Amino acid sequence: MPQHPAPVTVSIEPPRQSEVERLLDGSTAFAESLYPPESNFLLDIATLERPEVSFYVARDGGRAVGIAALVADASAARGELKRMFVDPDARGRGVAAALLERIEADASARGLIEIVLETGDLHDAAQALYTRHGYREIPQFGQYVGEAHSVCFAKPLAAEQQAFPPAQNVR
């Protein structure tokens, strides 16, 4: 009988791992190949280790194939999706969707009401992915205001919270 591949798993992990750093380097190289330095807003590894950042790693058979981070804002009402990247060899296999679904579920469980993000105007596949997952284009926000290459998106999570009330804390 043919073996079915194990599903992609997504978990919160530290960014300072060699295979994860390989993905971060790939993300940086990709962004730098498309945009001038002033148009890249990539978080460095030290920032990704901060307490307000949840760093996610998607694994396929134990191999790191995708990454993303959720940065909670000071008010903790919304989070910003950062550093979403899937290894080119793993694209088209649902890795990005798995990352988004896990991040949205965690954000909703934490009481966040919205996820916002910025991507580049040349990232057609990313824009299509976000649109398919219910994100809508919004005006530029924060450091992206006035940036020629920035396209911003948001997805409200409040409806998901109402549909799935938060679990009671059991101690």
N, C-alpha and C positions, 0 to 999 in steps of 0.2 A: 504494500500500500504506500502511496506517496505521502511523504511527510508534509504537513501544512506548516508554514513558517510561523514562529511565535509572533504574537501581536507586538506592535511597538509599545513600549512602556515609557511613562513619563514620571519623573520624580524630581524633587528639590534636592540639589546636590551643590557642593562647593564648586566654584568656577575654576579654581586652581588645581586642575588635573591635566596631565599632558594631552589626553585625547580631546578634552574640552577646549584647551588652549589652541589646539589645531583648528577646531571649528571657529573659535574667536578670530584667529589669524585669517581663516578663509573669509569670514564675514568682513573683516577690515579690508582685505585685498579686493574683494568684490566691490565694496562701496568706493574705495579709492580709485578703482578702474573706471567708475562711472561719473564721479563728482569731484569738484575741486575741494581741497582740504577744508575750506570755510563752510562747505555745505554738508560735511559729515559730522554727525552728533553721536558718535559711538562712545559708550561708557567703557572706561578702562577696567581692568580686572580688580583693582583696588576698590573702585566704586561699586562693582558688582558684588563685593564681599560685605558691603555695609548692611546694617540691621534692617533698614527699610526696603531692602531688595530681596526678592525671592527669585533664585536662579534655577531654571528648569533645564533638565537634560532628557532628551528623548533617546531611547536605546532600542536597537533592533538586534536581538540575539546577544545582548550584552555590550554591543558596540555603540558608542555615542554617535548619533547621526543627526541630531538637531539640538538647538539651544534657543532659549528665550528668557527674558527677565521681566518681572513685574515690579515696578517701583511705586510704592505707596506715597501719595503726597502728604504734606504736613497735616492736612485736615483729615486724612484717612478716608475721604469720601470717594476718591477715585484713584485708580492706578494707571500708570503709563507702561505700555508694553514697549520693551527695548530689546535690541540685539537678537531679534528673531532671525534664525538662519538654519537652513537644512543643507547637509552635505550634498553636493551635486549628484553623487552616485545614489542617493536615497530619495531624490525628488520623485514625485508622482506616486508615492506609496502611502500617503496619508500622514506623514510625519508632522507637517505643519498643522494639520487639522487636530491631531492628537495633542500637540502642545497647546493650541488655542483652547480646546475643550477643557483640559486640565487647569489651565490658568484661569479661565472664566469661572469654573466651578469653585476653585480656591478663593478667588476674589469675591464671589457672591457669598461664600460661607464666612468670609471675614467681614461682611457687611459693606463692601464697596458697592457703590451704586452705578459706577461707570468705568469703562476702560477706554483710554485714549491712546493714540499712537501717531507717529510721524513716519512716513516712508518717502522715498524719492519719486520724482515724477517719471523716472525711467524704469521703475520697478513695476512693470505691468503685471507680472505674475503675482506679486505681493498684493497689489491693489485688487486684483480679481479675487484672490483668496479672502481678503478681509470683507469684500462686498458679499461673497457667497456665505460668509459666516455672520451676516447681519450688521456689519459695521457700515456707517454712513459717513461720507465726506463732510467735514466740518471746517470752519474757518481756522486758519493757522493760529496756534496758541503758544504762549510762553516764548522760549528761545527761537521758535521757528517763524515767528511773525516777520514778514518781509523777506523770508528766504525764498529765492527764485525756484529752487528745486524741491521744496517741501510740500507734501500733500498730507493732510491730517485727517484722521478718522476717529470715530467714537462709537461705542456700543453701550447703551444703557443696560444695566443688570437688574434694575428694580423689578421688572416684570418677572424675571427668573426667580427673584427672592420671594415674590408673592406666590408664585406657582409652587415653590418648594420652600416652605417655612424652615428657618434654621432649626437644626436639631437641638434638643435641650441638653445642657451640660449635665453629665452624670459624673458624680464623684464618689 
